[in-house]
């Protein structure tokens, strides 16, 4: 619970809503490049019931212009950690959801605190995935 209070709003927790700010939405597979805005969109992830909303927040990328992205995950079916890169890149939080068009889609998120170093040093992505799984009642 200590991690959630530092990462998620306490009032929202009591209302059944998880808020993670800042997080990065992974737009495409990261490759060695200095254009971070091409791969990451900073923002806020709000999980309410089996629905998640990603929207821009006060967070921004330090080395590149921050893209403004909105994403709605209508019905989350699974949450797990998945490696989406090579080397020391930590595993990202993968939200599998059902878009209105059908089929399943996956959105990848990363804890953006400490300029993105926090997941590598503290395994915060694992705690984020665990908190979302617990919130959704997924075993």
C-alpha positions, 0 to 999 in steps of 0.5 A: 500500500505504501507504493500506491499512496506515493503513486496513486491519489489516496482519495481516488483509491477510496473511491475505487479509482487508481491514478498513476501519474506520471507514466509513459505510454509506449507508442512503438518498440524503443530503439537506440535513438535520441528522439524519445518523443517518437517512442513515448507519450507521457501522461496520466493513467486512470483505472476505473472499474475495468476501464482505463483512460490515458491522457496528457498530464503535467509530465513531459519528456526532458529530451524531446517534445511531448506528444499529446495522446489520448487512449481509452481501454474499454474492457481490460481483460489482462494485466501482466509484465512483458519485455518490450525491448532488449538489454537492461530495459525493464519489463513494461506493464501490458494492459490487454483490452477489448476495443469497440472494433473487436479483437484484443489490443495491448497497450504498454505503460512504464512508470516515468518517475525519476526520468524513467529510471525508477522501474529499473532500480525499484521494480515499480512496474511490477508493483503497478501491474500488481496493483491494477490486477488486484483492483480488477480482481484478476488472479 
